[in-house]
Amino acid sequence: MLTAYYLASEFNVDCCVIEANQIGFGASGRNAGFVLKGSGRLGYQQMAKRWGLETTQGVYQEFSEAVQRVESLITTHNINCDTQAHGYIKVAHNQRAYEKLKSTAAFMQQHLGDSSEFLSKEDLQAQYMNNYQAYGALRLNDGFGVNPLKLVLGYKEAVIASGVSVYESSCVSHWLTEGGQHRLLTEHGEVRANKVITAGNAYTPKKFNGIIDKRFLPILSNIIVTAPLSERQLALSGLKTHQVTMDTRLLKYYYRLLPDNRLLFGGRGAITGKNAQDPIYQKRLLSALSDCFPALSDCTVTHNWTGWIAAALDDMPHVFSKNGVGYSLGYCGSGVAYSAQAAYRLAQSIVGETVPNLPLYQTPIPKFPYAGLRRLGQRGYYHYAWLKDRYF
């Protein structure tokens, strides 16, 4: 949707948005509301080994601009989305992760000019929270929390105000290409276009277009929200901040205090959609929350939702266009900020402007080999990650 906004407002391109459900139905409205500097699963040191320091610095700049872009959109369009205090706290869940975080902090400060700060366990407890599983933390200055549904509905208003038509409840049943033009067929009508962008991320159908089929793995996230915490609960848990927080596990937990002092706590959900509502996954999250904050073991869960994220085979998002078809795909759960930057770069690409020479933009998202076995591989990875997070 934001790609259409930039195409219309900055490049004067006639375009429209076709939405299968309602704006905000998918991950855009059903996420934890973390606006973070990053996306994918690759750390900056891993990027430097894979691509070199110059490319890593370019990726870091893109991720930084993503956070700034979201802030600018919120300010420019006066979007009331419950913006919270700036700061992103990454908690080390064991001693090895603690040492790795120290190395990460040093690398970012030396090579990326980042002003992040490293927190000892005592610093974390004194200033932010008393997480019983924390060994220390890395705090970045420019992440923040939002109400994601309010944010995306604010985007919708901005898109419409820019002159773009938005067609909701219009699922594309057939995508045909004839004579270099695309025909998008829905039950309500047909759109003919010279160029098409697909930006459904994990909500994209399994078979949609060869440019993205078999190139992503939909993964369920699961989020619970407690009743508002009392002053006593806040004091006993040591929660002194509304900044967004995530740990260093492979199967990460992430959480933040909402404006009314409810605690949002999220992690991975079921392997398959048919098991998404199984109560076991809510119980696992509540157990994990209690492990971090024992004082909250008796808290009441008032809300629980799930949503799909898209994982890429190479652990990084891709923004790519070819032969009149473009896509932005594979945020790996960190798309609230980067999707805005990706939308702008994709719009540039569609109109023929030069985009940064970075792997994010220059290479198509790779296909999964033996794509039919993705779920089996995911199940095996979850078992491996659980063992690694628990014992290594």
C-alpha positions as CSV (number, residue, x, y, z in Angstrom):
1,M,0.0,0.0,0.0
2,L,2.8,2.4,0.8
3,T,4.4,1.7,-2.6
4,A,1.2,3.0,-4.2
5,Y,1.5,6.1,-1.9
6,Y,5.0,6.9,-3.1
7,L,4.2,6.1,-6.7
8,A,1.3,8.5,-6.7
9,S,2.6,11.3,-4.4
10,E,6.3,11.4,-5.5
11,F,6.3,9.9,-9.1
12,N,2.8,10.9,-10.3
13,V,2.0,7.3,-11.4
14,D,-1.6,6.3,-11.9
15,C,-2.1,3.2,-9.6
16,C,-4.6,1.5,-7.3
17,V,-4.5,-0.9,-4.4
18,I,-6.3,-4.3,-4.5
19,E,-6.8,-5.9,-1.1
20,A,-8.1,-9.4,-0.6
21,N,-9.6,-8.6,2.8
22,Q,-9.5,-5.3,4.6
23,I,-6.5,-3.1,5.1
24,G,-4.7,-4.3,8.2
25,F,-6.2,-7.8,8.1
26,G,-2.9,-9.5,7.8
27,A,0.5,-8.9,9.5
28,S,0.2,-5.2,8.9
29,G,-2.4,-4.9,11.7
30,R,-1.7,-8.2,13.6
31,N,1.8,-7.8,14.9
32,A,3.6,-6.6,18.0
33,G,4.0,-3.0,16.8
34,F,7.9,-3.0,17.0
35,V,9.5,-0.3,14.8
36,L,13.1,-1.6,14.7
37,K,16.3,-0.9,12.9
38,G,16.7,-4.2,11.2
39,S,15.0,-7.0,9.3
40,G,15.7,-10.6,8.6
41,R,17.8,-12.8,10.8
42,L,21.4,-11.8,9.8
43,G,23.4,-9.9,12.3
44,Y,25.7,-7.1,11.1
45,Q,28.9,-9.1,11.8
46,Q,27.4,-12.0,9.7
47,M,26.7,-9.5,6.9
48,A,30.3,-8.2,7.0
49,K,31.6,-11.7,6.6
50,R,29.2,-12.4,3.8
51,W,29.3,-9.1,1.8
52,G,32.1,-7.0,3.3
53,L,32.0,-3.9,5.5
54,E,30.9,-1.3,2.9
55,T,27.8,-3.3,2.0
56,T,27.0,-3.9,5.7
57,Q,27.2,-0.1,6.3
58,G,24.8,0.4,3.4
59,V,22.3,-2.1,4.8
60,Y,22.7,-0.5,8.3
61,Q,21.9,2.9,6.7
62,E,18.8,1.5,5.0
63,F,17.5,0.0,8.3
64,S,18.2,3.3,10.1
65,E,16.3,5.2,7.4
66,A,13.4,2.8,7.7
67,V,12.8,3.9,11.3
68,Q,13.1,7.5,10.3
69,R,10.7,7.0,7.4
70,V,8.0,5.6,9.7
71,E,8.5,8.5,12.1
72,S,8.2,10.9,9.2
73,L,5.0,9.3,7.9
74,I,3.5,9.4,11.4
75,T,4.3,13.1,11.8
76,T,3.5,14.2,8.3
77,H,0.0,12.6,8.3
78,N,-0.7,13.1,12.0
79,I,-1.3,9.4,12.6
80,N,-2.5,8.7,16.1
81,C,-0.9,5.3,16.7
82,D,0.0,5.4,20.4
83,T,3.7,6.0,19.7
84,Q,5.8,5.0,22.7
85,A,9.2,5.9,24.2
86,H,12.2,5.4,21.9
87,G,14.6,2.6,22.7
88,Y,15.1,-1.1,21.7
89,I,16.4,-3.5,24.3
90,K,17.9,-6.8,23.2
91,V,18.3,-9.1,26.2
92,A,21.0,-11.8,26.4
93,H,19.3,-15.0,27.6
94,N,22.5,-16.8,28.6
95,Q,26.2,-16.2,29.1
96,R,27.2,-17.0,25.6
97,A,24.6,-14.6,24.2
98,Y,25.9,-12.0,26.6
99,E,29.5,-12.2,25.3
100,K,28.1,-12.1,21.7
101,L,26.1,-9.0,22.5
102,K,29.2,-7.3,23.8
103,S,31.0,-8.2,20.6
104,T,28.1,-6.9,18.6
105,A,28.0,-3.6,20.5
106,A,31.7,-3.1,19.9
107,F,31.4,-3.9,16.2
108,M,28.4,-1.5,15.7
109,Q,30.1,1.3,17.5
110,Q,33.4,0.9,15.7
111,H,32.2,0.2,12.1
112,L,28.7,1.5,11.9
113,G,28.9,4.7,14.1
114,D,26.1,3.4,16.2
115,S,25.4,4.9,19.6
116,S,24.0,1.8,21.2
117,E,24.9,1.1,24.8
118,F,25.7,-2.2,26.5
119,L,24.0,-2.9,29.8
120,S,25.2,-5.3,32.5
121,K,22.6,-7.4,34.3
122,E,22.7,-4.9,37.1
123,D,22.3,-1.9,34.8
124,L,19.3,-3.6,33.1
125,Q,17.7,-4.3,36.5
126,A,18.3,-0.8,37.9
127,Q,17.1,1.1,34.8
128,Y,14.6,-1.0,32.9
129,M,13.4,-4.3,34.2
130,N,14.2,-7.3,36.5
131,N,14.2,-10.1,34.0
132,Y,15.2,-13.2,35.8
133,Q,16.6,-14.8,32.7
134,A,18.7,-11.8,31.6
135,Y,22.5,-11.8,31.6
136,G,22.7,-8.3,30.2
137,A,21.4,-6.4,27.2
138,L,22.2,-4.2,24.3
139,R,20.1,-1.0,24.0
140,L,19.6,0.8,20.7
141,N,18.3,4.4,20.7
142,D,15.9,4.5,17.8
143,G,13.4,1.7,18.1
144,F,9.9,2.3,19.4
145,G,6.4,0.8,19.8
146,V,3.2,1.7,18.0
147,N,-0.3,0.3,17.7
148,P,0.1,-1.4,14.4
149,L,-3.5,-1.4,13.3
150,K,-3.8,2.4,13.9
151,L,-0.6,2.9,12.0
152,V,-1.7,1.0,8.9
153,L,-5.1,2.6,9.0
154,G,-3.3,5.9,9.0
155,Y,-1.3,4.8,6.0
156,K,-4.6,4.0,4.3
157,E,-5.9,7.5,4.8
158,A,-2.6,8.9,3.4
159,V,-2.9,6.6,0.4
160,I,-6.5,7.7,-0.4
161,A,-5.6,11.4,0.2
162,S,-2.8,11.0,-2.5
163,G,-5.5,10.1,-5.0
164,V,-5.1,6.3,-5.0
165,S,-8.2,4.1,-5.2
166,V,-8.2,1.3,-2.6
167,Y,-10.4,-1.8,-3.4
168,E,-10.9,-3.9,-0.3
169,S,-12.6,-7.4,-0.2
170,S,-11.3,-7.9,-3.8
171,C,-9.2,-11.1,-3.8
172,V,-7.3,-11.6,-7.1
173,S,-8.5,-15.0,-8.4
174,H,-6.5,-15.0,-11.6
175,W,-3.4,-13.1,-12.7
176,L,-3.0,-13.2,-16.5
177,T,-0.4,-11.7,-18.7
178,E,-1.4,-10.8,-22.3
179,G,0.6,-8.7,-24.7
180,G,2.9,-7.3,-22.1
181,Q,-0.1,-6.2,-20.0
182,H,-1.4,-7.7,-16.7
183,R,-5.0,-8.6,-16.1
184,L,-6.0,-9.0,-12.4
185,L,-9.4,-10.7,-12.1
186,T,-11.5,-10.4,-8.9
187,E,-15.1,-11.4,-8.3
188,H,-16.0,-7.6,-8.4
189,G,-14.2,-6.7,-11.6
190,E,-10.9,-6.6,-13.5
191,V,-7.9,-4.3,-13.4
192,R,-5.5,-4.0,-16.3
193,A,-2.1,-2.7,-15.6
194,N,1.3,-2.2,-17.2
195,K,3.1,-3.1,-14.0
196,V,2.1,-5.1,-10.9
197,I,3.4,-5.1,-7.3
198,T,2.7,-7.9,-5.0
199,A,3.2,-7.0,-1.3
200,G,1.2,-9.5,0.7
201,N,4.3,-11.0,2.4
202,A,3.3,-14.2,4.2
203,Y,-0.4,-13.7,3.2
204,T,0.4,-14.2,-0.4
205,P,-1.2,-17.3,-1.9
206,K,1.0,-20.4,-2.4
207,K,0.4,-20.3,-6.1
208,F,0.2,-16.7,-7.3
209,N,3.0,-15.8,-9.7
210,G,6.2,-17.6,-10.7
211,I,8.3,-14.6,-9.5
212,I,7.4,-15.4,-5.9
213,D,6.0,-18.9,-5.7
214,K,8.0,-21.2,-3.4
215,R,10.2,-18.4,-2.3
216,F,9.0,-17.8,1.3
217,L,8.0,-19.8,4.3
218,P,4.9,-18.6,6.2
219,I,5.6,-18.8,10.0
220,L,3.0,-18.2,12.7
221,S,3.7,-15.7,15.5
222,N,1.6,-15.8,18.6
223,I,1.0,-12.9,21.0
224,I,-0.7,-12.6,24.3
225,V,-1.7,-9.4,26.2
226,T,-2.3,-9.2,29.9
227,A,-4.8,-7.2,31.9
228,P,-3.3,-3.8,33.1
229,L,-0.5,-4.6,35.6
230,S,-1.0,-3.1,39.0
231,E,1.6,-0.9,40.7
232,R,2.5,-3.8,42.9
233,Q,3.0,-6.1,39.8
234,L,5.1,-3.5,38.1
235,A,7.3,-3.0,41.2
236,L,7.8,-6.7,41.8
237,S,8.7,-7.3,38.1
238,G,10.9,-4.3,38.1
239,L,9.3,-3.1,34.8
240,K,10.2,0.6,34.5
241,T,10.0,1.1,30.7
242,H,7.7,1.0,27.8
243,Q,10.6,0.5,25.4
244,V,10.4,-2.5,23.0
245,T,12.3,-5.6,24.1
246,M,13.4,-8.8,22.5
247,D,15.8,-11.6,23.6
248,T,18.6,-13.4,21.8
249,R,17.0,-16.8,21.4
250,L,16.7,-18.4,18.0
251,L,13.0,-18.8,18.9
252,K,12.7,-15.3,20.2
253,Y,10.4,-13.8,22.8
254,Y,9.5,-10.1,22.5
255,Y,7.5,-7.9,24.8
256,R,6.6,-4.3,25.7
257,L,4.4,-2.5,28.2
258,L,1.5,-0.9,26.4
259,P,0.4,2.6,27.2
260,D,-2.2,1.3,29.7
261,N,0.4,-0.9,31.4
262,R,-0.8,-4.1,29.8
263,L,2.1,-6.4,29.0
264,L,2.3,-7.6,25.4
265,F,4.4,-10.8,25.1
266,G,5.0,-12.7,21.9
267,G,6.8,-15.7,20.3
268,R,6.5,-18.4,17.8
269,G,3.2,-20.2,17.4
270,A,2.0,-23.5,15.8
271,I,3.6,-25.0,12.8
272,T,0.4,-25.1,10.8
273,G,-2.6,-22.8,10.6
274,K,-5.0,-25.5,11.6
275,N,-3.4,-25.6,15.0
276,A,-3.1,-21.9,15.5
277,Q,-5.8,-21.6,18.1
278,D,-4.6,-24.6,20.2
279,P,-4.5,-23.3,23.8
280,I,-1.1,-25.0,24.3
281,Y,0.6,-22.1,22.5
282,Q,-0.9,-19.5,24.8
283,K,0.1,-21.5,27.8
284,R,3.6,-21.8,26.5
285,L,3.8,-18.0,26.2
286,L,2.4,-17.5,29.6
287,S,5.0,-19.9,31.0
288,A,7.8,-18.1,29.2
289,L,6.5,-14.8,30.6
290,S,6.5,-16.2,34.1
291,D,10.0,-17.5,33.7
292,C,11.2,-14.0,32.8
293,F,9.0,-12.2,35.5
294,P,7.9,-14.7,38.2
295,A,5.9,-12.0,39.9
296,L,3.5,-12.1,36.9
297,S,2.9,-15.8,37.0
298,D,-0.7,-15.2,38.1
299,C,-1.5,-12.4,35.7
300,T,-4.6,-12.6,33.6
301,V,-4.4,-12.9,29.8
302,T,-7.2,-10.8,28.1
303,H,-6.1,-11.0,24.5
304,N,-4.5,-13.6,22.3
305,W,-3.9,-13.4,18.5
306,T,-1.8,-15.0,15.8
307,G,-0.4,-13.9,12.5
308,W,1.8,-15.0,9.7
309,I,5.3,-13.7,9.0
310,A,7.4,-14.6,5.9
311,A,10.9,-16.1,6.3
312,A,13.3,-16.1,3.4
313,L,15.8,-19.0,2.7
314,D,18.8,-16.6,3.0
315,D,17.4,-14.9,6.2
316,M,17.0,-11.5,4.6
317,P,14.2,-9.5,2.9
318,H,14.2,-8.8,-0.8
319,V,12.8,-5.9,-2.8
320,F,12.9,-6.8,-6.5
321,S,11.3,-6.1,-9.8
322,K,11.6,-7.6,-13.2
323,N,9.6,-7.6,-16.4
324,G,6.9,-5.3,-14.9
325,V,6.4,-7.3,-11.7
326,G,7.8,-6.2,-8.4
327,Y,7.6,-7.6,-4.8
328,S,8.7,-6.9,-1.3
329,L,9.0,-10.1,0.7
330,G,10.7,-11.9,3.6
331,Y,10.8,-9.5,6.5
332,C,11.2,-12.4,8.9
333,G,9.1,-10.7,11.6
334,S,10.6,-7.3,11.5
335,G,8.7,-5.6,8.8
336,V,6.9,-2.7,10.6
337,A,9.8,-0.3,9.9
338,Y,11.5,-1.9,6.9
339,S,8.4,-2.4,4.9
340,A,8.1,1.4,4.7
341,Q,11.6,1.8,3.4
342,A,11.1,-1.2,1.0
343,A,7.9,0.5,-0.3
344,Y,9.9,3.6,-1.2
345,R,12.7,1.6,-2.9
346,L,10.2,-0.5,-4.8
347,A,8.5,2.6,-6.1
348,Q,11.8,3.9,-7.2
349,S,12.6,0.7,-9.0
350,I,9.2,0.6,-10.7
351,V,9.7,4.0,-12.2
352,G,13.3,3.3,-13.3
353,E,15.2,5.2,-10.6
354,T,18.5,3.8,-9.3
355,V,18.2,2.1,-6.0
356,P,21.2,1.4,-3.6
357,N,23.5,-1.4,-4.8
358,L,22.8,-3.7,-2.0
359,P,21.8,-7.4,-1.8
360,L,18.4,-6.2,-0.4
361,Y,17.6,-4.7,-3.8
362,Q,19.8,-6.4,-6.4
363,T,19.0,-10.1,-6.0
364,P,15.7,-12.0,-6.3
365,I,14.6,-13.9,-3.2
366,P,15.8,-17.5,-3.6
367,K,13.5,-20.5,-4.0
368,F,13.2,-23.1,-1.2
369,P,14.6,-26.4,-2.5
370,Y,12.0,-29.2,-2.1
371,A,9.5,-26.6,-1.2
372,G,6.8,-29.2,-0.4
373,L,8.9,-30.3,2.6
374,R,9.2,-26.8,4.1
375,R,6.9,-27.6,7.1
376,L,8.9,-30.8,7.9
377,G,12.1,-28.7,7.8
378,Q,10.5,-26.1,10.0
379,R,9.5,-28.7,12.6
380,G,13.1,-30.0,12.7
381,Y,14.5,-26.5,13.0
382,Y,12.1,-25.7,15.9
383,H,13.4,-28.8,17.8
384,Y,17.0,-27.8,17.1
385,A,16.4,-24.2,18.1
386,W,14.6,-25.2,21.4
387,L,17.6,-27.4,22.4
388,K,20.1,-24.7,21.4
389,D,18.2,-21.9,23.2
390,R,17.9,-24.1,26.3
391,Y,21.3,-25.6,26.6
392,F,23.9,-23.7,24.5
